[in-house]
Every structure is written in C-alpha cells, then in structure tokens.
Amino acid sequence: ASSIDRMRLVDISLVATRIQALHSKGRSSVEVDAPAGLLVRGHEDRLERVLGHLVQNAVEASGDDSPVVMRAMRDGDDVVIDVSDKGKGMTPDFVRDRLFKPFQTTKDSGTGIGAYESQQYVKQIGGRLEVDSAPDQGTCVRVRLRAVPTEQAAETGT
C-alpha cells in the first residue's frame, strides 16, 4: 500500500493547536484561528510537519514583538490555512525562482529543504502552496487542501 492509501481524516484545528503549544514558550507568539471540524485527507504527522515548518519560518522572520498568525477557514470545496507574519519578507524573484527549490535559503542557518519538501507533500495530497510576500512587509503562505465534507466524514468514519 502506498502512503496515499494510508491517508486519514485530519482536523486542522487539532494540528494548529499542537503547533501553537510548541511555540508557546518562544520569543514570538503564534495566534491561531482554526475552527474545529475543518477536515482534510492526509497524514496528520506530515501535515503537522508542513504547517510547523511554515510557522517556524514565520517566527524566525519576525521580530520579538511581532506575532505569527495561523488562520484556517473553509473556502468553497477547500480548506485554506494561512500562515502570516510581518517579518523580513522575500522578493518576488526569490519566491518565483528559488523558494521551492531544494537547498535555497534566505536564512543564515538552515538547509533550504523545508519549503521544497512542504510543497512536494502538499502537491502529493492534491493541494497547493501559494505565497504572497514583500521585502520588509512580511509573508503569507497559503496552504490550500481539498476539504472533506462533514457528511462524507461521518459515512467513512476514517
């Protein structure tokens, strides 16, 4: 069985709450707005790793007094998760040409593999990553995944 076969229903609010708790003792606060019941099909641990990576990048790009916000919402047939900050931002050229290529980074430390791996996984489960960023203004990374309708979730029980 492939990893796609082992996908389960994931409640994004539970993942977001765990990520928020991991950052609760850090220098930047992470604000979460993710109502319960936003269900997607995926691998909970991998989704947590993707969203955790995006939050960690946002925290690292932000100042001490600048909160990172993770907001999840339903948008038509999709669940959208925005991770936004008011940090350093990225140039359009970097976003277009380098952000999702392995071993590219704007950070002093780091491998530059996290954004690439995140994009690959999100694509694998039928979603996409969108980036809106401007230097010195901040970044919003949007993860767009296909929502699992509540009635379908009740029927499958997975």
Buried (B, 14 or more C-beta within 10 A) or exposed (E): EEEEEEBEBBBBBBBBBBBBEBBEEEEBBBEBEBEEEBBBBBBBEBBBBBBBBBBBBBBBBBEEEBBBBBBBBEEEEBBBBBBBBBBBBBEEEBBEEBBBEEEBBBEEEBEBBBBBBBBEBBEBBBBEBEBBBEEEEBBBBBBBBEBBEEEEBEEEEE
